[in-house]
Amino acid sequence: MSKEINREKKSKKKDSKLVKKIKQHMYKWHRTIGLITIIPVIFWTLSGLMHPFMAHFFKPEIAHEKLETPIIDKTQLHFSIQEVLQKNNINEFKNFRIVSFDNATFYQIKTIKGDLLYFDTLTAKKLENGDRKYAEWLSRYFVEDQKSEIKKSEIVTEFTSQYKYVNRYLPVYKLTFDRPDAMQVYVETSSSKLATYNPTSRQAFIWFFDTFHNWSFIDAITNNSIRIITMIFLLSIIGFSALSGILIYGLLWKQFKKTDNLQPKKGLRKYHRQIGIWVSLFTLTFAFSGAYHATTKWNPYTLSQMVYEPTFKTTEIPTANNNLDLDWSRFQNASIITLNNTTYFRCQLLEKEKFKTPKSDSNSKWNKKDEPKSEVVYINAATNKITPNIDLRYAEFLAYYFTDGAPKAACCEMAESSDESQTSLGNAKLLEYQVLTDFSSREYGFVNKRLPVVKLAYDTPEKTTYFIETSTSRLAAVVKNSDRIEGYSFAILHKFLFMDWAGKNIRDLTMVLAALTILIVSVLGFILFLKK
């Protein structure tokens, strides 16, 4: 019996020595990892702290975020689109629509070269520098500033450090106002949309966030791949640091408590340990979701190139657009499409008034007020008759088109190889069809910009869902299961979506406190090291 007891004592001593060594090394690893990542943590937490403040709490205001769609008076369309094209010797074109500004109505025509030309609907005369003039008019409308001089007007054809890919629209006009806030307004003239707006304060924030959160300075030194690899590597180290902190101050806390009772810790070290365990979990969520999100940035953004643009011949459109058989009292706009070798006018009409007043959703953060909705009808250009269900059929055609299910000759802007075109629909069954007119969907949020869109969910292995903007024949978004997983990971773990029940203010405040606490703990740990 005595021999067995001695063996147990010896094994306990060995175990305690092993545990002690692991503890000692783990503490060293935790400290070393913390020192390696102190600068990246400061960069990420400080820039992360600024985001809720600049994006929500102190977000700059603008007079109008969208252009209201007016009813177009039929009498203003004195000349049809065919007559205007013939008078100006334009035999082929890509598309047209109608725009109104400066007390006049114009046909906005996209040429074979991709230029946007403007012709007065009453006189058929070309407006010189029409696209630039329309861009200036739009920018003044959005900021409600008719007095300040526009000191610079330029066309942006690719995303920049100030005009990020999150804005989606390309090409756009960038107009800089000569006023104290140096307001920069970005507009897409082909859709009359506001892309974004940046006063001086926001310009500084975008630079700071891009430099210290997205680490764009590495792009300037090397390339995008090195930037992503560096970020994932450091975020992984931060994750290990958080895990070691949980082990030291959580699972092995009893051993540390014994030591603390013998030699009580005072000051910074005491507080570092007390709050460290609570922060480690937040650090893990930020680091994991950030690294996961970074893995989606390998491929260049090509969504802006995903557009279907066939060529139309002026002589092949028999019906005049100002003689269409429709309710002109609700007419808002028109363009042209081709489907199965048939040409259609795509007409946008103000939705007929309902007897019941639609209820506003007070919980929706995007729908501040009820806005008049539109309906879309397609009129056969040969017969001048409305053809039902073309919007769905056209959206389906575009979905196949963007997945190599249709010939690519017409898509001059489409990238030859892209991430979006890797999935083949084949004979996949359509599971869901829906027209989205707001950003209430988690799957298709405000970041996607374009509305209205047609949602098409297919029964593929990846449950691929397409969001098609039929008004511009563009792919607005494509979402697969892998995108959903990453999206929810980032939304829940990085942007605290789980706090949405408390409202945006509380959610953002929680994010700020979490980031601030991580920053404080990291700095306390660094001060401890300097003191020792």
Order of alpha helices (4+ residues) and beta strands (2+ residues): alpha-alpha-beta-beta-beta-beta-alpha-beta-beta-beta-beta-alpha-alpha-alpha-alpha-alpha-beta-beta-beta-beta-beta-alpha-beta-beta-beta-beta-alpha-alpha
